[in-house]
Amino acid sequence: MEYAPQQQEVHRLTELTTEFAGWRIGRGGSGHWWAIRGNELLRSLSADELRDRLHDRRGASVALGDSGQIMESPEMTP
Protein backbone atom coordinates (compact mmCIF):
# COMPACT_ATOMS: atom_id res chain seq x y z
CA MET A 1 0.00 0.00 0.00
CA GLU A 2 1.35 3.42 -0.93
CA TYR A 3 0.72 6.42 1.30
CA ALA A 4 0.64 10.16 0.60
CA PRO A 5 3.63 12.00 2.20
CA GLN A 6 1.68 13.15 5.29
CA GLN A 7 0.14 9.70 5.71
CA GLN A 8 3.63 8.15 5.45
CA GLU A 9 4.80 10.33 8.33
CA VAL A 10 1.82 9.35 10.48
CA HIS A 11 2.35 5.69 9.58
CA ARG A 12 6.07 5.89 10.55
CA LEU A 13 5.22 7.60 13.86
CA THR A 14 2.67 4.90 14.64
CA GLU A 15 5.13 2.12 13.83
CA LEU A 16 7.93 3.65 15.93
CA THR A 17 5.77 4.42 18.97
CA THR A 18 4.37 0.89 18.88
CA GLU A 19 7.80 -0.70 18.54
CA PHE A 20 9.55 1.45 21.16
CA ALA A 21 7.21 1.77 24.14
CA GLY A 22 8.48 4.22 26.73
CA TRP A 23 9.95 6.59 24.15
CA ARG A 24 8.22 9.78 22.98
CA ILE A 25 8.81 10.02 19.24
CA GLY A 26 8.16 12.85 16.81
CA ARG A 27 9.33 14.91 13.88
CA GLY A 28 10.36 18.50 14.31
CA GLY A 29 9.97 21.48 12.03
CA SER A 30 13.60 21.11 10.94
CA GLY A 31 12.74 17.69 9.51
CA HIS A 32 14.65 15.75 12.16
CA TRP A 33 13.05 12.70 13.71
CA TRP A 34 13.55 12.55 17.46
CA ALA A 35 12.99 10.17 20.35
CA ILE A 36 13.16 11.10 24.02
CA ARG A 37 12.98 8.99 27.17
CA GLY A 38 13.82 10.55 30.51
CA ASN A 39 16.88 12.65 29.76
CA GLU A 40 17.98 10.61 26.74
CA LEU A 41 17.54 12.29 23.35
CA LEU A 42 18.17 10.75 19.93
CA ARG A 43 17.85 12.69 16.67
CA SER A 44 18.29 11.70 13.04
CA LEU A 45 17.31 12.83 9.57
CA SER A 46 15.28 9.72 8.71
CA ALA A 47 12.84 7.44 10.51
CA ASP A 48 14.88 4.39 9.45
CA GLU A 49 18.06 5.82 10.96
CA LEU A 50 16.18 6.67 14.16
CA ARG A 51 14.84 3.10 14.32
CA ASP A 52 18.40 1.76 13.96
CA ARG A 53 19.66 4.06 16.70
CA LEU A 54 16.79 3.04 19.00
CA HIS A 55 17.59 -0.64 18.37
CA ASP A 56 21.24 0.07 19.21
CA ARG A 57 20.16 1.92 22.36
CA ARG A 58 17.86 -0.95 23.35
CA GLY A 59 20.81 -3.35 23.07
CA ALA A 60 22.94 -1.01 25.17
CA SER A 61 20.19 -0.77 27.80
CA VAL A 62 20.07 -4.53 28.12
CA ALA A 63 23.85 -4.65 28.52
CA LEU A 64 23.87 -1.81 31.07
CA GLY A 65 20.71 -2.66 33.00
CA ASP A 66 17.03 -1.83 32.64
CA SER A 67 17.48 1.86 33.46
CA GLY A 68 19.97 2.38 30.65
CA GLN A 69 22.44 3.77 33.17
CA ILE A 70 25.88 2.32 33.76
CA MET A 71 25.68 0.02 36.73
CA GLU A 72 28.36 0.56 39.39
CA SER A 73 30.40 -2.38 40.47
CA PRO A 74 30.68 -3.03 44.24
CA GLU A 75 34.38 -2.11 44.10
CA MET A 76 33.48 1.44 43.01
CA THR A 77 31.18 2.23 45.93
CA PRO A 78 32.75 3.76 49.07
Jmol script that loads the backbone (N, CA, C; Angstrom):
load data "model"
ATOM      1  N   MET A   1       0.844  -1.170   0.000  1.00  0.00           N
ATOM      2  CA  MET A   1       0.000   0.000   0.000  1.00  0.00           C
ATOM      3  C   MET A   1       0.897   1.244   0.000  1.00  0.00           C
ATOM      4  N   GLU A   2       0.556   2.206  -0.839  1.00  0.00           N
ATOM      5  CA  GLU A   2       1.349   3.422  -0.935  1.00  0.00           C
ATOM      6  C   GLU A   2       0.598   4.560  -0.251  1.00  0.00           C
ATOM      7  N   TYR A   3       1.325   5.337   0.551  1.00  0.00           N
ATOM      8  CA  TYR A   3       0.724   6.419   1.302  1.00  0.00           C
ATOM      9  C   TYR A   3       1.134   7.766   0.738  1.00  0.00           C
ATOM     10  N   ALA A   4       0.275   8.786   0.915  1.00  0.00           N
ATOM     11  CA  ALA A   4       0.644  10.162   0.600  1.00  0.00           C
ATOM     12  C   ALA A   4       1.708  10.586   1.609  1.00  0.00           C
ATOM     13  N   PRO A   5       2.527  11.614   1.301  1.00  0.00           N
ATOM     14  CA  PRO A   5       3.628  12.001   2.204  1.00  0.00           C
ATOM     15  C   PRO A   5       3.200  12.215   3.661  1.00  0.00           C
ATOM     16  N   GLN A   6       2.107  12.918   3.905  1.00  0.00           N
ATOM     17  CA  GLN A   6       1.679  13.147   5.286  1.00  0.00           C
ATOM     18  C   GLN A   6       1.229  11.844   5.942  1.00  0.00           C
ATOM     19  N   GLN A   7       0.566  10.996   5.174  1.00  0.00           N
ATOM     20  CA  GLN A   7       0.144   9.703   5.712  1.00  0.00           C
ATOM     21  C   GLN A   7       1.343   8.818   6.010  1.00  0.00           C
ATOM     22  N   GLN A   8       2.401   8.912   5.194  1.00  0.00           N
ATOM     23  CA  GLN A   8       3.626   8.148   5.453  1.00  0.00           C
ATOM     24  C   GLN A   8       4.217   8.539   6.793  1.00  0.00           C
ATOM     25  N   GLU A   9       4.244   9.843   7.061  1.00  0.00           N
ATOM     26  CA  GLU A   9       4.801  10.327   8.328  1.00  0.00           C
ATOM     27  C   GLU A   9       3.995   9.800   9.511  1.00  0.00           C
ATOM     28  N   VAL A  10       2.683   9.858   9.409  1.00  0.00           N
ATOM     29  CA  VAL A  10       1.817   9.351  10.478  1.00  0.00           C
ATOM     30  C   VAL A  10       2.027   7.849  10.650  1.00  0.00           C
ATOM     31  N   HIS A  11       2.131   7.138   9.529  1.00  0.00           N
ATOM     32  CA  HIS A  11       2.354   5.689   9.580  1.00  0.00           C
ATOM     33  C   HIS A  11       3.686   5.370  10.268  1.00  0.00           C
ATOM     34  N   ARG A  12       4.759   6.104   9.920  1.00  0.00           N
ATOM     35  CA  ARG A  12       6.072   5.895  10.546  1.00  0.00           C
ATOM     36  C   ARG A  12       6.004   6.178  12.039  1.00  0.00           C
ATOM     37  N   LEU A  13       5.347   7.275  12.436  1.00  0.00           N
ATOM     38  CA  LEU A  13       5.217   7.602  13.858  1.00  0.00           C
ATOM     39  C   LEU A  13       4.498   6.488  14.612  1.00  0.00           C
ATOM     40  N   THR A  14       3.432   5.984  14.014  1.00  0.00           N
ATOM     41  CA  THR A  14       2.667   4.902  14.642  1.00  0.00           C
ATOM     42  C   THR A  14       3.526   3.651  14.803  1.00  0.00           C
ATOM     43  N   GLU A  15       4.260   3.300  13.755  1.00  0.00           N
ATOM     44  CA  GLU A  15       5.132   2.119  13.833  1.00  0.00           C
ATOM     45  C   GLU A  15       6.179   2.273  14.929  1.00  0.00           C
ATOM     46  N   LEU A  16       6.853   3.431  14.955  1.00  0.00           N
ATOM     47  CA  LEU A  16       7.928   3.647  15.928  1.00  0.00           C
ATOM     48  C   LEU A  16       7.413   3.675  17.356  1.00  0.00           C
ATOM     49  N   THR A  17       6.289   4.359  17.598  1.00  0.00           N
ATOM     50  CA  THR A  17       5.774   4.423  18.968  1.00  0.00           C
ATOM     51  C   THR A  17       5.282   3.063  19.441  1.00  0.00           C
ATOM     52  N   THR A  18       4.799   2.248  18.518  1.00  0.00           N
ATOM     53  CA  THR A  18       4.375   0.895  18.878  1.00  0.00           C
ATOM     54  C   THR A  18       5.579   0.017  19.196  1.00  0.00           C
ATOM     55  N   GLU A  19       6.612   0.146  18.387  1.00  0.00           N
ATOM     56  CA  GLU A  19       7.801  -0.700  18.538  1.00  0.00           C
ATOM     57  C   GLU A  19       8.649  -0.321  19.748  1.00  0.00           C
ATOM     58  N   PHE A  20       8.666   0.973  20.094  1.00  0.00           N
ATOM     59  CA  PHE A  20       9.546   1.448  21.160  1.00  0.00           C
ATOM     60  C   PHE A  20       8.724   2.107  22.273  1.00  0.00           C
ATOM     61  N   ALA A  21       8.006   1.275  23.015  1.00  0.00           N
ATOM     62  CA  ALA A  21       7.211   1.767  24.138  1.00  0.00           C
ATOM     63  C   ALA A  21       8.135   2.429  25.155  1.00  0.00           C
ATOM     64  N   GLY A  22       7.672   3.505  25.744  1.00  0.00           N
ATOM     65  CA  GLY A  22       8.478   4.219  26.732  1.00  0.00           C
ATOM     66  C   GLY A  22       9.219   5.406  26.142  1.00  0.00           C
ATOM     67  N   TRP A  23       9.315   5.472  24.832  1.00  0.00           N
ATOM     68  CA  TRP A  23       9.953   6.593  24.146  1.00  0.00           C
ATOM     69  C   TRP A  23       8.869   7.505  23.577  1.00  0.00           C
ATOM     70  N   ARG A  24       9.069   8.812  23.689  1.00  0.00           N
ATOM     71  CA  ARG A  24       8.222   9.776  22.982  1.00  0.00           C
ATOM     72  C   ARG A  24       8.925  10.063  21.666  1.00  0.00           C
ATOM     73  N   ILE A  25       8.208   9.925  20.565  1.00  0.00           N
ATOM     74  CA  ILE A  25       8.811  10.023  19.239  1.00  0.00           C
ATOM     75  C   ILE A  25       8.062  11.064  18.429  1.00  0.00           C
ATOM     76  N   GLY A  26       8.794  11.836  17.635  1.00  0.00           N
ATOM     77  CA  GLY A  26       8.155  12.848  16.808  1.00  0.00           C
ATOM     78  C   GLY A  26       9.062  13.310  15.689  1.00  0.00           C
ATOM     79  N   ARG A  27       8.565  14.305  14.959  1.00  0.00           N
ATOM     80  CA  ARG A  27       9.333  14.906  13.878  1.00  0.00           C
ATOM     81  C   ARG A  27       9.207  16.405  14.000  1.00  0.00           C
ATOM     82  N   GLY A  28      10.346  17.059  14.105  1.00  0.00           N
ATOM     83  CA  GLY A  28      10.364  18.499  14.313  1.00  0.00           C
ATOM     84  C   GLY A  28      10.245  19.288  13.025  1.00  0.00           C
ATOM     85  N   GLY A  29      10.090  20.594  13.169  1.00  0.00           N
ATOM     86  CA  GLY A  29       9.968  21.485  12.028  1.00  0.00           C
ATOM     87  C   GLY A  29      11.204  21.502  11.148  1.00  0.00           C
ATOM     88  N   SER A  30      12.355  21.151  11.718  1.00  0.00           N
ATOM     89  CA  SER A  30      13.597  21.111  10.939  1.00  0.00           C
ATOM     90  C   SER A  30      13.689  19.842  10.094  1.00  0.00           C
ATOM     91  N   GLY A  31      12.725  18.936  10.264  1.00  0.00           N
ATOM     92  CA  GLY A  31      12.742  17.686   9.510  1.00  0.00           C
ATOM     93  C   GLY A  31      13.419  16.542  10.225  1.00  0.00           C
ATOM     94  N   HIS A  32      14.005  16.813  11.390  1.00  0.00           N
ATOM     95  CA  HIS A  32      14.651  15.750  12.163  1.00  0.00           C
ATOM     96  C   HIS A  32      13.609  14.921  12.898  1.00  0.00           C
ATOM     97  N   TRP A  33      13.833  13.613  12.878  1.00  0.00           N
ATOM     98  CA  TRP A  33      13.052  12.702  13.707  1.00  0.00           C
ATOM     99  C   TRP A  33      13.733  12.650  15.062  1.00  0.00           C
ATOM    100  N   TRP A  34      12.964  12.573  16.130  1.00  0.00           N
ATOM    101  CA  TRP A  34      13.550  12.547  17.464  1.00  0.00           C
ATOM    102  C   TRP A  34      12.830  11.524  18.332  1.00  0.00           C
ATOM    103  N   ALA A  35      13.556  11.077  19.342  1.00  0.00           N
ATOM    104  CA  ALA A  35      12.995  10.174  20.354  1.00  0.00           C
ATOM    105  C   ALA A  35      13.574  10.610  21.694  1.00  0.00           C
ATOM    106  N   ILE A  36      12.715  10.684  22.696  1.00  0.00           N
ATOM    107  CA  ILE A  36      13.162  11.096  24.020  1.00  0.00           C
ATOM    108  C   ILE A  36      12.570  10.162  25.067  1.00  0.00           C
ATOM    109  N   ARG A  37      13.401   9.818  26.034  1.00  0.00           N
ATOM    110  CA  ARG A  37      12.985   8.986  27.169  1.00  0.00           C
ATOM    111  C   ARG A  37      13.793   9.465  28.352  1.00  0.00           C
ATOM    112  N   GLY A  38      13.100   9.983  29.364  1.00  0.00           N
ATOM    113  CA  GLY A  38      13.822  10.548  30.511  1.00  0.00           C
ATOM    114  C   GLY A  38      14.682  11.694  30.028  1.00  0.00           C
ATOM    115  N   ASN A  39      15.987  11.609  30.264  1.00  0.00           N
ATOM    116  CA  ASN A  39      16.880  12.655  29.763  1.00  0.00           C
ATOM    117  C   ASN A  39      17.752  12.150  28.615  1.00  0.00           C
ATOM    118  N   GLU A  40      17.298  11.116  27.930  1.00  0.00           N
ATOM    119  CA  GLU A  40      17.979  10.608  26.739  1.00  0.00           C
ATOM    120  C   GLU A  40      17.293  11.188  25.507  1.00  0.00           C
ATOM    121  N   LEU A  41      18.066  11.728  24.581  1.00  0.00           N
ATOM    122  CA  LEU A  41      17.535  12.287  23.348  1.00  0.00           C
ATOM    123  C   LEU A  41      18.302  11.728  22.160  1.00  0.00           C
ATOM    124  N   LEU A  42      17.570  11.228  21.186  1.00  0.00           N
ATOM    125  CA  LEU A  42      18.165  10.754  19.932  1.00  0.00           C
ATOM    126  C   LEU A  42      17.536  11.556  18.806  1.00  0.00           C
ATOM    127  N   ARG A  43      18.350  11.978  17.835  1.00  0.00           N
ATOM    128  CA  ARG A  43      17.853  12.695  16.666  1.00  0.00           C
ATOM    129  C   ARG A  43      18.479  12.117  15.413  1.00  0.00           C
ATOM    130  N   SER A  44      17.738  12.133  14.325  1.00  0.00           N
ATOM    131  CA  SER A  44      18.286  11.695  13.040  1.00  0.00           C
ATOM    132  C   SER A  44      17.453  12.302  11.916  1.00  0.00           C
ATOM    133  N   LEU A  45      17.993  12.240  10.719  1.00  0.00           N
ATOM    134  CA  LEU A  45      17.308  12.831   9.568  1.00  0.00           C
ATOM    135  C   LEU A  45      16.260  11.923   8.942  1.00  0.00           C
ATOM    136  N   SER A  46      16.279  10.626   9.281  1.00  0.00           N
ATOM    137  CA  SER A  46      15.279   9.716   8.712  1.00  0.00           C
ATOM    138  C   SER A  46      14.710   8.809   9.801  1.00  0.00           C
ATOM    139  N   ALA A  47      13.494   8.350   9.558  1.00  0.00           N
ATOM    140  CA  ALA A  47      12.844   7.443  10.506  1.00  0.00           C
ATOM    141  C   ALA A  47      13.597   6.118  10.581  1.00  0.00           C
ATOM    142  N   ASP A  48      14.135   5.655   9.451  1.00  0.00           N
ATOM    143  CA  ASP A  48      14.877   4.392   9.450  1.00  0.00           C
ATOM    144  C   ASP A  48      16.151   4.492  10.275  1.00  0.00           C
ATOM    145  N   GLU A  49      16.851   5.620  10.164  1.00  0.00           N
ATOM    146  CA  GLU A  49      18.060   5.821  10.963  1.00  0.00           C
ATOM    147  C   GLU A  49      17.709   5.908  12.446  1.00  0.00           C
ATOM    148  N   LEU A  50      16.612   6.584  12.765  1.00  0.00           N
ATOM    149  CA  LEU A  50      16.176   6.674  14.163  1.00  0.00           C
ATOM    150  C   LEU A  50      15.852   5.289  14.698  1.00  0.00           C
ATOM    151  N   ARG A  51      15.168   4.478  13.900  1.00  0.00           N
ATOM    152  CA  ARG A  51      14.843   3.101  14.317  1.00  0.00           C
ATOM    153  C   ARG A  51      16.128   2.313  14.611  1.00  0.00           C
ATOM    154  N   ASP A  52      17.123   2.450  13.737  1.00  0.00           N
ATOM    155  CA  ASP A  52      18.398   1.756  13.957  1.00  0.00           C
ATOM    156  C   ASP A  52      19.055   2.226  15.247  1.00  0.00           C
ATOM    157  N   ARG A  53      19.044   3.524  15.490  1.00  0.00           N
ATOM    158  CA  ARG A  53      19.663   4.060  16.705  1.00  0.00           C
ATOM    159  C   ARG A  53      18.909   3.610  17.951  1.00  0.00           C
ATOM    160  N   LEU A  54      17.581   3.530  17.861  1.00  0.00           N
ATOM    161  CA  LEU A  54      16.792   3.040  18.995  1.00  0.00           C
ATOM    162  C   LEU A  54      17.073   1.561  19.259  1.00  0.00           C
ATOM    163  N   HIS A  55      17.229   0.771  18.195  1.00  0.00           N
ATOM    164  CA  HIS A  55      17.591  -0.640  18.366  1.00  0.00           C
ATOM    165  C   HIS A  55      18.962  -0.748  19.036  1.00  0.00           C
ATOM    166  N   ASP A  56      19.915   0.070  18.592  1.00  0.00           N
ATOM    167  CA  ASP A  56      21.240   0.073  19.214  1.00  0.00           C
ATOM    168  C   ASP A  56      21.139   0.461  20.687  1.00  0.00           C
ATOM    169  N   ARG A  57      20.330   1.446  20.980  1.00  0.00           N
ATOM    170  CA  ARG A  57      20.159   1.924  22.359  1.00  0.00           C
ATOM    171  C   ARG A  57      19.499   0.846  23.208  1.00  0.00           C
ATOM    172  N   ARG A  58      18.531   0.133  22.613  1.00  0.00           N
ATOM    173  CA  ARG A  58      17.862  -0.950  23.345  1.00  0.00           C
ATOM    174  C   ARG A  58      18.874  -2.023  23.715  1.00  0.00           C
ATOM    175  N   GLY A  59      19.771  -2.368  22.790  1.00  0.00           N
ATOM    176  CA  GLY A  59      20.812  -3.348  23.065  1.00  0.00           C
ATOM    177  C   GLY A  59      21.750  -2.870  24.151  1.00  0.00           C
ATOM    178  N   ALA A  60      22.069  -1.575  24.143  1.00  0.00           N
ATOM    179  CA  ALA A  60      22.944  -1.011  25.168  1.00  0.00           C
ATOM    180  C   ALA A  60      22.247  -1.017  26.523  1.00  0.00           C
ATOM    181  N   SER A  61      20.933  -0.759  26.541  1.00  0.00           N
ATOM    182  CA  SER A  61      20.190  -0.765  27.803  1.00  0.00           C
ATOM    183  C   SER A  61      20.183  -2.139  28.429  1.00  0.00           C
ATOM    184  N   VAL A  62      20.051  -3.159  27.602  1.00  0.00           N
ATOM    185  CA  VAL A  62      20.068  -4.530  28.125  1.00  0.00           C
ATOM    186  C   VAL A  62      21.439  -4.840  28.707  1.00  0.00           C
ATOM    187  N   ALA A  63      22.497  -4.389  28.038  1.00  0.00           N
ATOM    188  CA  ALA A  63      23.850  -4.649  28.519  1.00  0.00           C
ATOM    189  C   ALA A  63      24.154  -3.864  29.793  1.00  0.00           C
ATOM    190  N   LEU A  64      23.562  -2.668  29.922  1.00  0.00           N
ATOM    191  CA  LEU A  64      23.872  -1.812  31.066  1.00  0.00           C
ATOM    192  C   LEU A  64      22.905  -2.014  32.231  1.00  0.00           C
ATOM    193  N   GLY A  65      21.742  -2.530  31.975  1.00  0.00           N
ATOM    194  CA  GLY A  65      20.711  -2.665  33.003  1.00  0.00           C
ATOM    195  C   GLY A  65      19.438  -2.030  32.492  1.00  0.00           C
ATOM    196  N   ASP A  66      18.329  -2.314  33.116  1.00  0.00           N
ATOM    197  CA  ASP A  66      17.034  -1.834  32.635  1.00  0.00           C
ATOM    198  C   ASP A  66      16.939  -0.325  32.562  1.00  0.00           C
ATOM    199  N   SER A  67      17.603   0.405  33.434  1.00  0.00           N
ATOM    200  CA  SER A  67      17.479   1.860  33.459  1.00  0.00           C
ATOM    201  C   SER A  67      18.254   2.517  32.338  1.00  0.00           C
ATOM    202  N   GLY A  68      19.151   1.785  31.682  1.00  0.00           N
ATOM    203  CA  GLY A  68      19.972   2.378  30.646  1.00  0.00           C
ATOM    204  C   GLY A  68      21.174   3.112  31.207  1.00  0.00           C
ATOM    205  N   GLN A  69      21.328   3.098  32.515  1.00  0.00           N
ATOM    206  CA  GLN A  69      22.443   3.768  33.170  1.00  0.00           C
ATOM    207  C   GLN A  69      23.539   2.750  33.458  1.00  0.00           C
ATOM    208  N   ILE A  70      24.762   3.205  33.458  1.00  0.00           N
ATOM    209  CA  ILE A  70      25.881   2.324  33.759  1.00  0.00           C
ATOM    210  C   ILE A  70      25.762   1.864  35.207  1.00  0.00           C
ATOM    211  N   MET A  71      25.810   0.569  35.397  1.00  0.00           N
ATOM    212  CA  MET A  71      25.680   0.019  36.734  1.00  0.00           C
ATOM    213  C   MET A  71      27.058   0.020  37.404  1.00  0.00           C
ATOM    214  N   GLU A  72      27.087   0.508  38.653  1.00  0.00           N
ATOM    215  CA  GLU A  72      28.356   0.562  39.386  1.00  0.00           C
ATOM    216  C   GLU A  72      28.696  -0.825  39.923  1.00  0.00           C
ATOM    217  N   SER A  73      29.968  -1.132  39.883  1.00  0.00           N
ATOM    218  CA  SER A  73      30.401  -2.381  40.470  1.00  0.00           C
ATOM    219  C   SER A  73      30.612  -2.154  41.967  1.00  0.00           C
ATOM    220  N   PRO A  74      30.513  -3.189  42.781  1.00  0.00           N
ATOM    221  CA  PRO A  74      30.681  -3.028  44.245  1.00  0.00           C
ATOM    222  C   PRO A  74      32.040  -2.428  44.606  1.00  0.00           C
ATOM    223  N   GLU A  75      33.064  -2.643  43.791  1.00  0.00           N
ATOM    224  CA  GLU A  75      34.377  -2.108  44.104  1.00  0.00           C
ATOM    225  C   GLU A  75      34.411  -0.577  43.997  1.00  0.00           C
ATOM    226  N   MET A  76      33.469  -0.003  43.246  1.00  0.00           N
ATOM    227  CA  MET A  76      33.479   1.435  43.008  1.00  0.00           C
ATOM    228  C   MET A  76      32.740   2.199  44.097  1.00  0.00           C
ATOM    229  N   THR A  77      31.930   1.541  44.891  1.00  0.00           N
ATOM    230  CA  THR A  77      31.178   2.234  45.929  1.00  0.00           C
ATOM    231  C   THR A  77      32.034   2.388  47.180  1.00  0.00           C
ATOM    232  N   PRO A  78      31.902   3.538  47.858  1.00  0.00           N
ATOM    233  CA  PRO A  78      32.750   3.762  49.067  1.00  0.00           C
ATOM    234  C   PRO A  78      32.355   2.899  50.233  1.00  0.00           C
TER     235      PRO A  78
END
end "model"
wireframe off; spacefill off
backbone 0.3
color backbone group
